C-alpha cells in the first residue's frame, strides 16, 4: 500500500509500506493491503508505519519528526495531535496536525 502523511507545513512521509496503525477516536486500528475504503478522524497518539525494509526511504529535514520504534527498527513512529485519514484503492492519505 502507498502512504502519504501531510501537514500544513510539508509532506512528512510518502512511500510504499506494509501496513499502518493509527489512533482512531474509538481506539487504535491497523490497515493492511486491500483494506476496505475508510475515512476516519484521528486523535492524539502515534502513527506506526510498518515497513519491509528502510532501504528505499529517504530521511531529510521534512520528516525529522519520524523516529524508529524502540523494539523493531522496521516500524517508524510519528506522534500527531489530531488528523484525518482516507484509505482507498491501496492508498492512505493522512492529514495530520
N, C-alpha and C positions, 0 to 999 in steps of 0.2 A: 504494500500500500504506500501511497505517497502522503507525506505530512508536511504541512506548511504552518508555521506559527508566526503570527504577525502582531505587532504592537503599533500604536500610533507613531512611534519613532522609527521603527525599522522592521525588516524581516529577520526574526531571530533564528529560524530553522527552516530548511527546505531540503528534503531528501526522501529517498525510499527508506522505509522502516519495516520491521517485522510486526510490531503491534504497539499500541499506546494505552496507557492507563491514565484516566483523568478524574479530577474531583468534581463529580456531578452534585447537584443540590440534594439529591436523595442518597448520596454515597458514591464512593469510588467505583468506576466501572472500566472494563477493558474492551478494546476493539481489535479484532484480527482482520485479516484479508477477507473480503466478501461479506463484511458485516452489513446488516440491513441499513438503509438510509436513516439518518437521525439528525435532529437538531436539538442541542441541549445547552442550558445555561450552566456555566461552571462557577464554583465558589472558590474561596481561598484554599490553596493547597498546592500539591506537587503534580506536575505532569511527568509521567515516567515514559520515556521513549526507549523501546526495546529494539536494539539493532543487532543484526547478524555479525557485522564487523564495523569497525570505525575507520577503516582504510579509506573509504570514499567520502568521508566527512571532512569539511574544511572549517576549522575554528579560527575566527578572527574577532575583531573588536565588537562586531554586531551581535554575536551570540556568546559573549563573555559571561552571561548570566546562567548558562547551561553548565552543569557540573556532572561528574561521573558518580554513580551510585557507589556507596562505600562497600557493598558486598559483591557487586558484579560490575566490571568495567564495560560491559556491553549494554548497560542501562544508563541512559542520560536523564538527568533530573532538572526540571525548570520550575521554580516557585512562581505562582501567579496570585494576584489579589482577587481577580474575577475574570470572566471571559464568556465567550460563546463558541460552540463547536458545531460545525456542519460536516457530516460524512455522507458522501455519495459517490458511487462508481469508483470505489477504492481510493478516494482522495479525501483526506481530512484537512480542514482548514480551521485553525483556532485563532480567534481574535482575542488577544489577552491584554490585561492591564497589569 
